[in-house]
Amino acid sequence: MLPRSQRLSVADFNQVMEKGRVTHSPLFLLRSLKIDSLGQTRIAAVAPQKIFKKAVQRNKLRRQMYEAARPLYADVKPQLRVVIFAKAVAMTTDHVTLKKEIKEIFVKAGLLK
């Protein structure tokens, strides 16, 4: 799981939601925003309550998403704010597919160095 220092704050989350660029994949929707200020890249994983009714499901999926993003963190361009939303299909897929799909959406969005 990503350390707290590499995760998005509420203020940054709202800014990404307003101005972020959207990228789609079969399992995820990704919003990204380049920030001009100094600082490291921060990532947030979201499992919407509208899709995943139980907190246990949401928490498990978020942990898996953070774990899939952790090895990619070193390769992500600096000064980015990224929010990854899970789609309903993500709950029924295995962890290996989640990792592969997150890497593919990062490449598709042009976030990797």
C-alpha positions in Angstrom: 0.0 0.0 0.0 1.2 3.5 -0.7 2.4 5.5 2.3 0.2 8.3 3.5 2.7 10.9 2.2 2.2 9.6 -1.4 -1.7 9.7 -1.2 -3.9 12.6 -2.2 -5.3 15.2 0.2 -9.0 16.3 0.1 -8.1 19.7 -1.4 -6.0 18.2 -4.1 -8.7 15.6 -4.8 -11.3 18.3 -5.4 -8.9 20.2 -7.7 -8.3 17.0 -9.8 -12.1 16.4 -10.0 -12.7 19.9 -11.3 -9.8 20.3 -13.8 -8.3 16.8 -14.3 -7.9 15.0 -17.6 -9.9 11.8 -17.9 -8.7 8.4 -19.2 -10.8 5.2 -19.5 -10.1 1.5 -19.3 -12.3 -1.5 -18.9 -11.7 -1.7 -15.1 -10.9 1.9 -14.2 -11.4 5.6 -14.9 -8.4 7.8 -14.2 -8.3 11.5 -13.7 -4.9 13.3 -13.7 -3.7 16.8 -13.3 -0.2 18.4 -13.5 0.5 20.7 -10.6 3.0 23.5 -11.2 4.1 23.8 -7.5 7.0 21.8 -6.1 6.2 18.4 -4.6 5.9 14.7 -5.3 3.2 12.9 -7.2 0.2 11.9 -5.2 -2.3 9.1 -6.0 -5.8 8.4 -4.7 -7.8 5.2 -5.2 -11.6 5.4 -5.1 -14.2 2.6 -4.9 -17.6 4.3 -5.1 -20.3 3.5 -2.6 -22.9 3.6 -5.3 -21.2 0.5 -7.0 -19.7 -1.3 -4.0 -22.3 -1.3 -1.3 -20.3 -2.9 1.6 -17.4 -1.1 3.2 -15.5 -4.3 3.3 -15.6 -4.5 -0.5 -14.6 -0.9 -1.0 -11.7 -1.1 1.4 -10.4 -4.4 0.0 -10.5 -3.0 -3.6 -8.8 0.3 -2.6 -6.0 -1.6 -0.8 -5.5 -3.7 -4.0 -5.5 -0.6 -6.2 -2.9 1.1 -3.9 -0.8 -2.0 -3.9 -0.9 -2.2 -7.7 0.1 1.4 -8.0 3.0 1.2 -5.5 5.6 -0.4 -7.8 4.7 2.1 -10.6 5.2 5.1 -8.3 8.9 5.4 -8.9 8.3 5.6 -12.7 5.5 8.2 -12.6 6.3 11.7 -13.7 6.8 14.3 -10.9 4.2 16.9 -9.8 1.1 14.9 -10.8 -2.1 14.4 -8.9 -3.9 11.1 -9.9 -7.3 9.7 -8.9 -8.2 6.2 -9.9 -11.9 5.2 -9.8 -12.8 1.5 -9.9 -15.6 0.3 -12.1 -18.0 -2.5 -11.1 -16.1 -5.1 -13.1 -13.0 -4.5 -10.9 -14.4 -6.4 -7.9 -14.6 -9.7 -9.8 -11.2 -9.6 -11.3 -8.0 -11.1 -9.8 -5.1 -9.1 -8.4 -2.8 -9.9 -11.3 -5.3 -8.4 -13.8 -5.8 -5.3 -11.6 -2.0 -4.7 -11.6 -1.8 -5.1 -15.3 -4.8 -2.9 -16.0 -3.5 -0.1 -13.7 -0.1 -0.1 -15.5 -1.9 0.0 -18.9 -4.1 3.0 -17.8 -1.0 4.9 -16.5 0.7 4.3 -19.9 -2.4 5.3 -21.8 -2.7 8.5 -19.8 1.0 9.3 -20.4 1.9 9.4 -16.7 5.0 7.2 -16.8 8.5 8.5 -17.5 
